[in-house]
Amino acid sequence: MPPATHIAPAPNGIGDGLFASDDIAAGREILQFSGPLRTLAEVRAKGPLAANALQIGLTSYIDLEPPGRLVNHSCDPNAAVFDNIRLVALRTIIAGEEILFDYSTTISDGWTMECHCGSRRCRGLVVAFQLLPRPLQLKYALLGCVQRFIVESVEA
């Protein structure tokens, strides 16, 4: 059974976020992302709403439904995506804390977004995984929280 979460305005004042209703232990699955499958062309046609899509292949996306759509980005995340669709806590997330993952671990299509995460580690821009600093790429790769299609393209 997934942990309890609730939706509330994000602290940065930009949209809503997903928050832990109870403490969530490190390694616990928080949710599985779901929604209709879309192509790259369909996602790009959404304009600013393209940020609501999770890239799961070179040209394949899930058009996220709530509550997954409400998980925001952080350059210093407390959760990560595993196995393309599973959001898992990287560390203990305390009740009331916003649940965040690094969007760059799921992006390889050139999409970018200005970052307002407020973290000390904020990079200022969300970019494709391949454009992250090498030490950060290695950290995420060792954690196993990089989308499969990205890992396969790097290994090729």
C-alpha positions as CSV (number, residue, x, y, z in Angstrom):
1,M,0.0,0.0,0.0
2,P,1.5,3.4,-1.0
3,P,2.1,5.9,1.7
4,A,-0.4,8.7,2.3
5,T,0.2,11.9,0.5
6,H,-1.7,15.2,0.0
7,I,-1.8,18.0,-2.5
8,A,-1.0,21.6,-1.4
9,P,0.5,24.7,-3.0
10,A,4.2,24.3,-3.6
11,P,6.4,26.5,-1.3
12,N,8.0,28.3,-4.3
13,G,4.5,29.6,-5.2
14,I,4.5,27.9,-8.6
15,G,1.6,25.5,-8.8
16,D,0.8,22.7,-6.5
17,G,3.0,19.9,-5.0
18,L,2.7,16.5,-3.5
19,F,3.4,16.3,0.2
20,A,3.9,13.4,2.6
21,S,1.0,13.0,5.0
22,D,3.1,10.6,7.2
23,D,6.8,9.8,7.4
24,I,8.0,7.8,4.4
25,A,11.0,5.5,4.9
26,A,13.9,5.5,2.5
27,G,13.5,2.9,-0.2
28,R,9.7,2.9,0.1
29,E,7.7,3.2,-3.1
30,I,5.6,6.4,-3.0
31,L,3.6,5.9,-6.2
32,Q,3.6,4.6,-9.7
33,F,3.2,7.2,-12.4
34,S,0.3,6.6,-14.7
35,G,-1.5,8.2,-17.7
36,P,-2.0,7.8,-21.4
37,L,1.0,7.1,-23.6
38,R,2.1,10.0,-25.9
39,T,4.6,10.5,-28.7
40,L,7.3,13.3,-28.7
41,A,5.2,15.2,-31.2
42,E,2.1,15.0,-29.1
43,V,4.0,16.2,-26.0
44,R,5.6,19.1,-27.8
45,A,2.2,20.1,-29.1
46,K,1.2,20.7,-25.5
47,G,3.6,23.7,-25.2
48,P,4.1,24.7,-21.6
49,L,2.1,21.7,-20.4
50,A,4.8,19.4,-21.8
51,A,6.2,19.5,-18.3
52,N,3.4,17.2,-17.3
53,A,4.8,14.3,-19.4
54,L,7.3,11.7,-18.1
55,Q,9.8,10.5,-20.7
56,I,10.0,6.7,-20.7
57,G,11.6,6.1,-24.1
58,L,13.4,8.0,-26.8
59,T,10.1,9.2,-28.2
60,S,7.6,7.7,-25.7
61,Y,6.0,9.6,-22.8
62,I,3.4,9.1,-20.1
63,D,1.0,12.1,-20.0
64,L,0.9,12.2,-16.2
65,E,-2.3,12.0,-14.2
66,P,-2.6,13.2,-10.6
67,P,-1.1,12.6,-8.1
68,G,2.1,11.9,-10.2
69,R,1.6,15.1,-12.2
70,L,2.0,17.1,-9.0
71,V,5.5,15.8,-8.1
72,N,7.8,18.8,-8.6
73,H,11.5,19.0,-9.5
74,S,14.4,19.6,-7.1
75,C,18.1,19.7,-7.8
76,D,18.5,18.1,-4.4
77,P,15.7,15.5,-4.5
78,N,14.3,13.3,-1.7
79,A,12.8,10.8,-4.2
80,A,13.7,9.3,-7.6
81,V,12.1,7.4,-10.5
82,F,13.1,3.7,-10.8
83,D,12.0,1.2,-13.4
84,N,10.6,4.0,-15.6
85,I,7.4,4.6,-13.4
86,R,8.1,3.9,-9.7
87,L,8.7,7.0,-7.5
88,V,10.8,5.9,-4.5
89,A,12.0,7.8,-1.4
90,L,15.8,8.3,-1.5
91,R,15.9,9.1,2.1
92,T,13.3,9.4,4.9
93,I,10.7,12.0,4.0
94,I,9.1,13.5,7.0
95,A,5.4,14.2,7.3
96,G,4.6,17.6,5.7
97,E,7.6,17.6,3.5
98,E,7.2,18.1,-0.3
99,I,8.1,15.0,-2.4
100,L,10.5,16.0,-5.1
101,F,12.6,14.3,-7.8
102,D,15.3,15.5,-10.3
103,Y,13.5,15.8,-13.6
104,S,16.9,15.6,-15.4
105,T,17.1,11.8,-14.6
106,T,14.1,11.3,-17.0
107,I,14.9,13.7,-19.8
108,S,16.9,13.2,-23.0
109,D,14.9,15.1,-25.6
110,G,16.4,18.6,-25.3
111,W,13.5,20.0,-23.2
112,T,14.7,22.5,-20.6
113,M,13.0,24.4,-17.8
114,E,14.2,27.3,-15.6
115,C,14.7,25.9,-12.1
116,H,13.3,27.6,-9.0
117,C,13.7,24.8,-6.5
118,G,15.5,26.9,-3.9
119,S,18.0,24.2,-3.1
120,R,21.6,25.1,-2.2
121,R,22.5,22.8,-5.1
122,C,20.1,24.5,-7.6
123,R,21.6,24.3,-11.1
124,G,19.3,27.1,-12.3
125,L,18.1,25.1,-15.3
126,V,16.6,21.6,-15.7
127,V,18.4,19.9,-18.6
128,A,18.7,16.5,-20.3
129,F,20.6,13.9,-18.2
130,Q,23.5,13.9,-20.8
131,L,24.1,17.6,-20.0
132,L,24.4,17.2,-16.2
133,P,27.9,17.5,-14.6
134,R,29.6,14.1,-14.9
135,P,29.8,13.5,-11.1
136,L,26.1,14.0,-10.8
137,Q,25.5,11.6,-13.7
138,L,27.6,9.0,-12.0
139,K,25.8,9.5,-8.6
140,Y,22.4,9.0,-10.3
141,A,23.6,6.1,-12.4
142,L,25.0,4.3,-9.3
143,L,21.7,4.9,-7.5
144,G,19.9,3.2,-10.4
145,C,17.5,6.1,-10.9
146,V,18.1,7.0,-14.5
147,Q,15.5,6.0,-17.1
148,R,16.4,2.8,-18.8
149,F,16.4,4.3,-22.3
150,I,18.9,6.9,-21.2
151,V,21.3,4.3,-19.7
152,E,20.9,2.2,-22.9
153,S,21.7,5.1,-25.2
154,V,24.8,6.0,-23.1
155,E,26.0,2.4,-23.2
156,A,25.6,2.1,-27.0
